[in-house]
Amino acid sequence: MNKQEILQRLNLNYCDIKSLIEDSGWGELIKKSESGEEMRSHVGDILHYLSELMGCVEEEI
């Protein structure tokens, strides 16, 4: 897999996670879960680190 393909794969993962948290099912899960705030925080961390990782990969292209 070349650098561009890696970046594309990371971007797809980012977009998939982003669409997941915009889904009403995710909102309901967060509301009903005792650990909803923790889940929200973790998914935010994932998006943040994926974004940072994509930036690092972009620098190598």
LINMODA-V210415 format. One record per residue. N is the residue number from 1. OMEGA is omega in degrees with one decimal (999 if undefined). Layout:
n->N omega->OMEGA
n->N omega->OMEGA
This chain:
n->1 omega->179.3
n->2 omega->-175.2
n->3 omega->179.9
n->4 omega->178.4
n->5 omega->177.4
n->6 omega->179.0
n->7 omega->178.4
n->8 omega->179.5
n->9 omega->178.1
n->10 omega->179.0
n->11 omega->177.1
n->12 omega->177.5
n->13 omega->178.6
n->14 omega->-179.4
n->15 omega->178.4
n->16 omega->-179.9
n->17 omega->178.7
n->18 omega->179.6
n->19 omega->176.8
n->20 omega->-176.1
n->21 omega->174.6
n->22 omega->-179.2
n->23 omega->-179.2
n->24 omega->177.8
n->25 omega->177.5
n->26 omega->178.6
n->27 omega->178.0
n->28 omega->178.5
n->29 omega->179.4
n->30 omega->-178.7
n->31 omega->-174.0
n->32 omega->-174.4
n->33 omega->174.7
n->34 omega->-179.2
n->35 omega->-177.4
n->36 omega->-179.9
n->37 omega->177.4
n->38 omega->178.1
n->39 omega->178.9
n->40 omega->179.7
n->41 omega->-178.9
n->42 omega->-179.6
n->43 omega->174.0
n->44 omega->176.9
n->45 omega->-179.9
n->46 omega->180.0
n->47 omega->179.1
n->48 omega->-177.2
n->49 omega->174.6
n->50 omega->178.1
n->51 omega->177.9
n->52 omega->179.4
n->53 omega->178.5
n->54 omega->176.7
n->55 omega->178.5
n->56 omega->179.5
n->57 omega->178.7
n->58 omega->179.1
n->59 omega->-178.5
n->60 omega->-177.4
n->61 omega->999
